[in-house]
Amino acid sequence: MKQYVEVILKVSERCNIDCKYCYFFNKENKDYASNPPYMTQQTAEDFVTFLRSSPNLRETTFQIDLHGGEPLMMKRERFEALVTTLKNGLSDAESVQFTVQTNAMLVDEAWLDLFSRLGVYIGVSIDGPKIYHDENRVDKQGMGTYDRTVEKIALIKAAADTGLISGFGAICVMNPKFDARLVYDTLTRTLGIYNLQFLLPDESHDSVRTADVMALKWFTQALFDCWADDPRGTVRIRSIDRMLDAILADEPRKDVIWRDARSSVVFTLSSGGDIGHDDTLRNVIPDVFYARMNVASSTFSEFLAWHATVSAMLARRTTAVACRTCLWREICEIATRSDTPLHRCKNGVADQHTVYCECLKANYEKGAEYLALSGVAIEEISRNFVEVD
């Protein structure tokens, strides 16, 4: 059976900046302090052995997210050896894809040449214009990092434009105080980034503020308008792609989506080889996050059994009250299939509706309207609406 495995691989558990909202360094959990600063070659080899113990290796697509901390704090030679070990060790899998998620501060020509040779896709973290970015993304001295980040993005873009690297994208954390149009224009027009992923803040039912949710609702609506009104037609926003796909999904497409969801496995691996679930859960449900397994001493089959058990615990046991009479329920279940369970957590149990219901519904309304104005038949747009009394 075909399988998709995504690994948030903590190759570095140290960072050269000090983002105020960082869930890894600036929340309650302090795992990084007791883990190795950088993943060793031995752990990389153990990881390959662990993955190769999968009975479905030849039918598996691996997405390896080289993560941190800041992964470029690892020396280039060590980074190259680690990625090469993974590429060679998984060469008989169906495919292996690598993405490095970086703050870009350490990018230079040598790193870009290495990413080109290894076939590593680059994801950059940036929060929009200087006034926004520098509010949270600061260095160890509390100084903003925007100017240095933008300088490096220019290098990355030049490498993409000349074909040295296959492409790059950006992740932006949404903020209820931000102007979506200013963020969109900065990222796409000023910086020339066309592949975007916008993340809702890491909040649960125990921490979210109602006022922030409403402000983020206006942000998501304005963001959609920016994208829909953009005459270039070249910008891709992951959440919008998924949402439009969910609205228009026919039965064969839904079968594919649900099959892919059932066969998908996402997990975190620490620099020391310890296995965890969704990385954002380490601060909210630590008893669920930790597998108490290490790749040096566990098999992939043992891990899969644990992952299935925990994933079942994180699934809603019943339809949340807020969802039962929601027109968008089926569309939402398709569109948010890979979202973090964190947003559904209350008192350590991920059994609620998402705290960002209002944001999502506003987006679905925008999407349906956009499709209708684009000439899509109402019957197609409404095929996944839920009849409510």
Buried (B, 14 or more C-beta within 10 A) or exposed (E): EEBBBBBBBBBBBBBBBBBEBBBBBEBEBEBBEEBBEBBBEEBBBBBBEBBBBBEBBEEBBBBBBBBBBBBBBBEBEBBBEBBEBBBEBBEEBBEBEBBBBBBBBBBEEEBBBBBBEBEBBBBBBBBBBBBBBBBBBBBEEEEBBBEBBBEBBBBBBBBBEEEBBEEBBBBBBBBBEBBBBBBBBBBBEEBBBBBBBBBBBBBBBEEBEEEBBBBBBBBBBBBBBBBBEBEEEEBEBBBBEBBBBBBBBEEEEBEEBBEBEEBBBBBBBBBBBBBBBBBBBBBBBBEBBBBEBBBBEBBBEBBBEBBEEBBEBBEBEEEBEEBEEBBBBBBBBBBBBEBBBBBBBBEEBBBBBBBBBBBBBBBBBBBBEBBBEEEBEEEEBEBBBBEEE
